Amino acid sequence: MNDSNMIELTNLGHNLDHPEAVAWGPDGKVYAGGELGQVYRFGLEDRACELFAQVEGGFVLGMAHDAGGNVYACDEKLARVHRITPDGKVSVYADGNDREKIRLPNYPVFDDAGNLYVSDSGDFGSCNGVIWRIRPGGEAEIWDRSANGFTNGMCLSADGRALYVVESSPPLISRLEIGEDGYPGKRTVIVELPRQVPDGVALDQEGNLYIALFNPNILYRYTTGGKLETLYDDWQQLNLLAPTNVAFGGPDMKTLIIASLCGWSVHTARLDIAGLPVRYPTLA
């Protein structure tokens, strides 16, 4: 391990098709996507990997689960959010509404009520991204237009009252309040990352923010005290090849799971602070 790195990575050893997304499921398994519509499933200890589902013609990006084990997967190519049942059957959960369609669904986040917030990146560099809110059952509406800088990875605050949003261009992380009425409130820029391309984010139980950079190949921890710490800098491109989504998992939630879009594997790192528990809402 490079002396400048604070964490040690473990390659889980799978030959995956450019995984952009990872998610920790309610069954204690890791789920990862592929660029030809694959959804993979494997354990952290028992690393045996299976093709859980196949989205024909798709490219699976971010994923989230409900309490029933259904997967809600963003699909870049087909421009929709799929619902995938525990037996691997795929259906369309949402693709927009009668007025406007989802263009580039990137990452989904559930709240406790079962609303699914989905980043729609738009065009890189054009600041036309949006966040959709899909109510339980699939009714979709554009929820926010202010966090619009190629809207990318997201995570929900511990109290469920704010979304942390990656805006890849311009490169920054913003925080978007969720009002008492359920609609977006104040947007605050948390940290700017000039000349870099952030992609994924996750929060730990102490409020620190973990940021994966698609370019360069860096993992940051942005502390509650406002310090940007480099956890891993793969400047030689030996392990992390364009890290994208990150998620916490494991029995103690102290394993950071990292996807690498330009690579063929998923990596993990053991941390001393547990991540936030994953929200798995119960949907009718």
C-alpha positions in Angstrom: 0.0 0.0 0.0 1.3 3.5 -0.9 2.4 5.3 2.3 0.1 8.2 1.3 -3.0 6.0 1.5 -4.9 5.7 4.7 -6.9 2.5 3.8 -6.1 -0.8 2.4 -8.1 -2.2 -0.5 -9.3 -5.8 -1.1 -10.1 -6.9 -4.6 -13.1 -9.3 -4.4 -11.7 -11.1 -7.5 -14.7 -11.1 -9.8 -14.7 -10.5 -13.5 -17.5 -8.0 -13.8 -18.5 -6.0 -16.9 -17.4 -2.5 -15.9 -19.4 -2.1 -12.7 -20.6 1.4 -12.2 -22.9 0.7 -9.3 -22.8 -1.2 -6.0 -25.6 -1.5 -3.3 -25.9 -3.4 0.0 -29.1 -5.5 0.0 -31.4 -6.5 2.8 -30.2 -10.1 2.2 -26.7 -9.3 3.3 -25.4 -9.4 -0.3 -23.6 -7.0 -2.5 -25.3 -6.0 -5.8 -23.4 -4.6 -8.7 -24.4 -3.6 -12.2 -22.9 -4.1 -15.7 -22.7 -2.1 -18.9 -24.8 -4.8 -20.8 -27.6 -4.7 -18.3 -26.2 -7.3 -15.8 -27.1 -7.3 -12.1 -24.6 -9.3 -10.2 -25.0 -10.6 -6.6 -22.3 -11.9 -4.2 -21.3 -12.0 -0.5 -18.4 -10.3 1.2 -17.2 -13.5 2.9 -18.6 -16.1 0.5 -17.6 -14.3 -2.7 -19.3 -16.7 -5.1 -20.9 -14.4 -7.7 -24.1 -15.0 -9.6 -25.9 -13.2 -12.4 -29.0 -12.2 -10.4 -30.8 -10.5 -13.3 -30.4 -9.4 -16.9 -31.9 -6.1 -18.3 -31.9 -6.7 -22.0 -30.5 -3.7 -23.9 -29.7 -1.8 -20.7 -26.8 -0.4 -18.8 -27.3 -0.6 -15.1 -26.2 2.4 -13.0 -27.2 3.1 -9.4 -29.5 0.7 -7.4 -31.6 0.7 -4.2 -33.6 -2.0 -2.4 -37.0 -2.1 -0.6 -37.7 -4.3 2.4 -39.1 -7.0 0.2 -35.7 -7.4 -1.6 -36.8 -5.8 -4.8 -34.1 -3.9 -6.7 -34.8 -0.5 -8.2 -32.1 0.0 -10.9 -31.3 3.1 -12.9 -30.8 2.3 -16.6 -28.7 4.8 -18.7 -29.4 3.2 -22.1 -33.2 2.6 -21.7 -33.7 5.9 -19.7 -35.9 4.4 -17.0 -35.9 2.9 -13.5 -36.5 -0.8 -13.4 -38.0 -2.8 -10.6 -36.4 -6.2 -10.3 -38.1 -8.8 -8.1 -36.2 -11.3 -5.8 -36.5 -13.9 -8.5 -34.9 -11.7 -11.1 -38.0 -10.5 -13.1 -37.6 -7.0 -14.6 -40.3 -4.5 -15.1 -40.5 -0.7 -15.6 -41.0 1.2 -12.4 -40.9 4.7 -13.8 -39.7 6.5 -16.9 -41.1 10.0 -16.2 -44.6 11.3 -16.7 -46.9 12.7 -19.4 -45.1 16.0 -19.5 -41.4 15.0 -19.3 -39.4 11.8 -19.5 -36.3 10.8 -17.5 -33.2 11.3 -19.6 -30.2 9.9 -17.8 -31.3 8.2 -14.6 -28.1 7.8 -12.5 -28.6 7.0 -8.8 -31.7 6.2 -6.6 -32.2 6.9 -2.9 -35.2 5.8 -0.8 -36.6 7.7 2.2 -38.5 6.1 5.0 -41.8 6.7 3.4 -40.8 4.8 0.2 -40.3 7.9 -2.0 -37.5 7.2 -4.4 -35.3 10.2 -5.3 -33.5 9.6 -8.6 -30.8 11.8 -10.0 -31.2 12.6 -13.7 -27.8 13.8 -14.9 -28.7 15.6 -18.1 -25.9 16.7 -20.3 -22.3 17.0 -19.0 -21.3 20.6 -18.6 -24.8 22.0 -19.3 -26.2 22.3 -15.8 -29.6 20.8 -16.9 -29.7 17.9 -14.4 -32.7 17.3 -12.1 -33.8 15.1 -9.3 -37.0 13.1 -9.7 -39.2 11.9 -6.8 -41.0 8.6 -7.6 -43.8 8.0 -5.1 -44.6 4.4 -4.0 -46.2 2.7 -7.0 -44.2 4.6 -9.6 -45.8 8.1 -10.0 -42.9 10.4 -10.9 -42.4 14.1 -10.8 -39.4 16.4 -11.1 -38.6 17.3 -7.5 -35.6 19.7 -7.8 -33.9 21.6 -10.5 -31.3 23.5 -8.4 -28.8 20.7 -7.9 -28.3 20.6 -11.7 -24.6 20.2 -12.4 -24.6 16.7 -14.0 -26.6 15.4 -11.0 -24.9 12.1 -10.0 -24.5 10.1 -6.8 -26.6 10.9 -3.7 -27.2 9.8 -0.1 -29.7 10.7 2.6 -28.8 12.3 5.8 -29.1 10.4 9.1 -32.3 12.2 10.0 -33.8 11.9 6.5 -34.1 15.7 6.2 -31.5 16.3 3.5 -30.0 14.8 0.4 -26.2 15.0 -0.3 -25.8 15.4 -4.0 -22.8 15.0 -6.3 -22.7 17.6 -9.0 -20.0 16.3 -11.3 -19.8 19.4 -13.5 -19.1 21.9 -12.0 -17.4 19.6 -9.5 -18.9 19.9 -6.1 -21.0 18.2 -3.4 -24.2 20.0 -2.4 -26.7 19.5 0.4 -30.4 19.9 -0.4 -32.8 20.2 2.5 -36.1 18.3 2.4 -38.8 20.6 3.8 -41.6 19.7 6.2 -43.9 19.7 3.1 -41.7 17.1 1.4 -40.4 19.6 -1.2 -36.8 20.8 -1.6 -35.6 23.6 0.6 -32.3 25.4 0.8 -29.3 24.1 -1.3 -25.9 24.5 0.2 -22.5 23.8 -1.4 -20.6 21.6 1.0 -17.3 21.3 -0.8 -15.9 22.2 -4.2 -13.5 19.9 -6.0 -11.9 21.9 -8.9 -10.4 20.0 -11.8 -11.8 16.7 -10.5 -14.9 14.6 -11.3 -16.8 13.3 -8.2 -19.2 10.5 -8.8 -20.4 8.6 -5.6 -21.0 9.5 -2.0 -21.9 7.8 1.3 -22.2 8.9 4.9 -20.9 7.3 8.1 -22.6 7.4 11.5 -20.4 10.3 12.6 -21.5 12.5 9.7 -18.3 12.2 7.6 -18.9 12.1 3.8 -17.1 9.6 1.6 -16.5 10.7 -2.0 -15.4 8.6 -5.0 -13.8 10.5 -7.9 -14.3 9.1 -11.4 -11.2 11.2 -12.3 -8.6 11.1 -10.9 -8.7 7.8 -9.1 -9.2 9.0 -5.5 -11.3 8.3 -2.5 -11.9 11.2 -0.1 -13.3 11.5 3.4 -14.8 15.0 4.0 -15.0 15.3 7.8 -17.6 17.1 9.9 -14.8 19.6 10.7 -14.5 20.5 7.0 -11.2 18.6 6.3 -10.8 16.8 3.0 -8.8 13.6 3.7 -7.3 11.4 1.0 -8.1 7.8 1.9 -6.8 6.3 -1.3 -5.0 7.9 -4.3 -4.4 5.4 -7.1 -2.4 7.6 -9.3 -0.8 4.6 -10.9 -4.2 3.1 -11.8 -3.4 -0.3 -10.4 -6.7 -0.9 -8.5 -9.2 1.8 -8.7 -10.0 2.5 -12.3 -12.5 5.4 -12.3 -14.2 4.7 -8.9 -17.9 5.5 -9.1 -20.6 4.4 -6.6 -19.7 3.6 -3.0 -21.8 1.9 -0.3 -21.3 0.7 3.3 -22.1 -3.0 4.1 -21.2 -6.0 6.2 -22.7 -7.1 9.5 -21.2 -4.1 11.3 -21.5 -1.7 8.4 -17.8 -1.0 8.5 -16.9 -2.2 5.0 -16.8 0.4 2.3 -17.7 -1.2 -1.1 -16.3 0.6 -4.1 -17.3 0.2 -7.8 -14.9 1.0 -10.6 -16.6 1.8 -14.0 -13.4 1.4 -16.1 -12.3 -1.8 -14.3 -13.6 -5.4 -13.9 -13.9 -5.8 -10.2 -15.3 -4.4 -7.0 -13.0 -3.4 -4.1 -13.7 -3.2 -0.3 -11.9 -1.4 2.5 -12.4 -1.9 6.3 -13.0 1.4 8.1 -13.1 2.2 11.8 -16.4 4.0 11.6 -19.7 2.3 10.6 -21.8 3.7 7.7 -25.4 4.8 8.1 -27.9 1.9 8.1 -29.5 1.4 4.7 -33.1 2.4 4.5 -35.3 -0.5 3.1 -38.9 0.9 3.1 -41.9 -1.4 3.0 -43.8 -0.8 -0.2 -47.3 -2.1 -1.1 
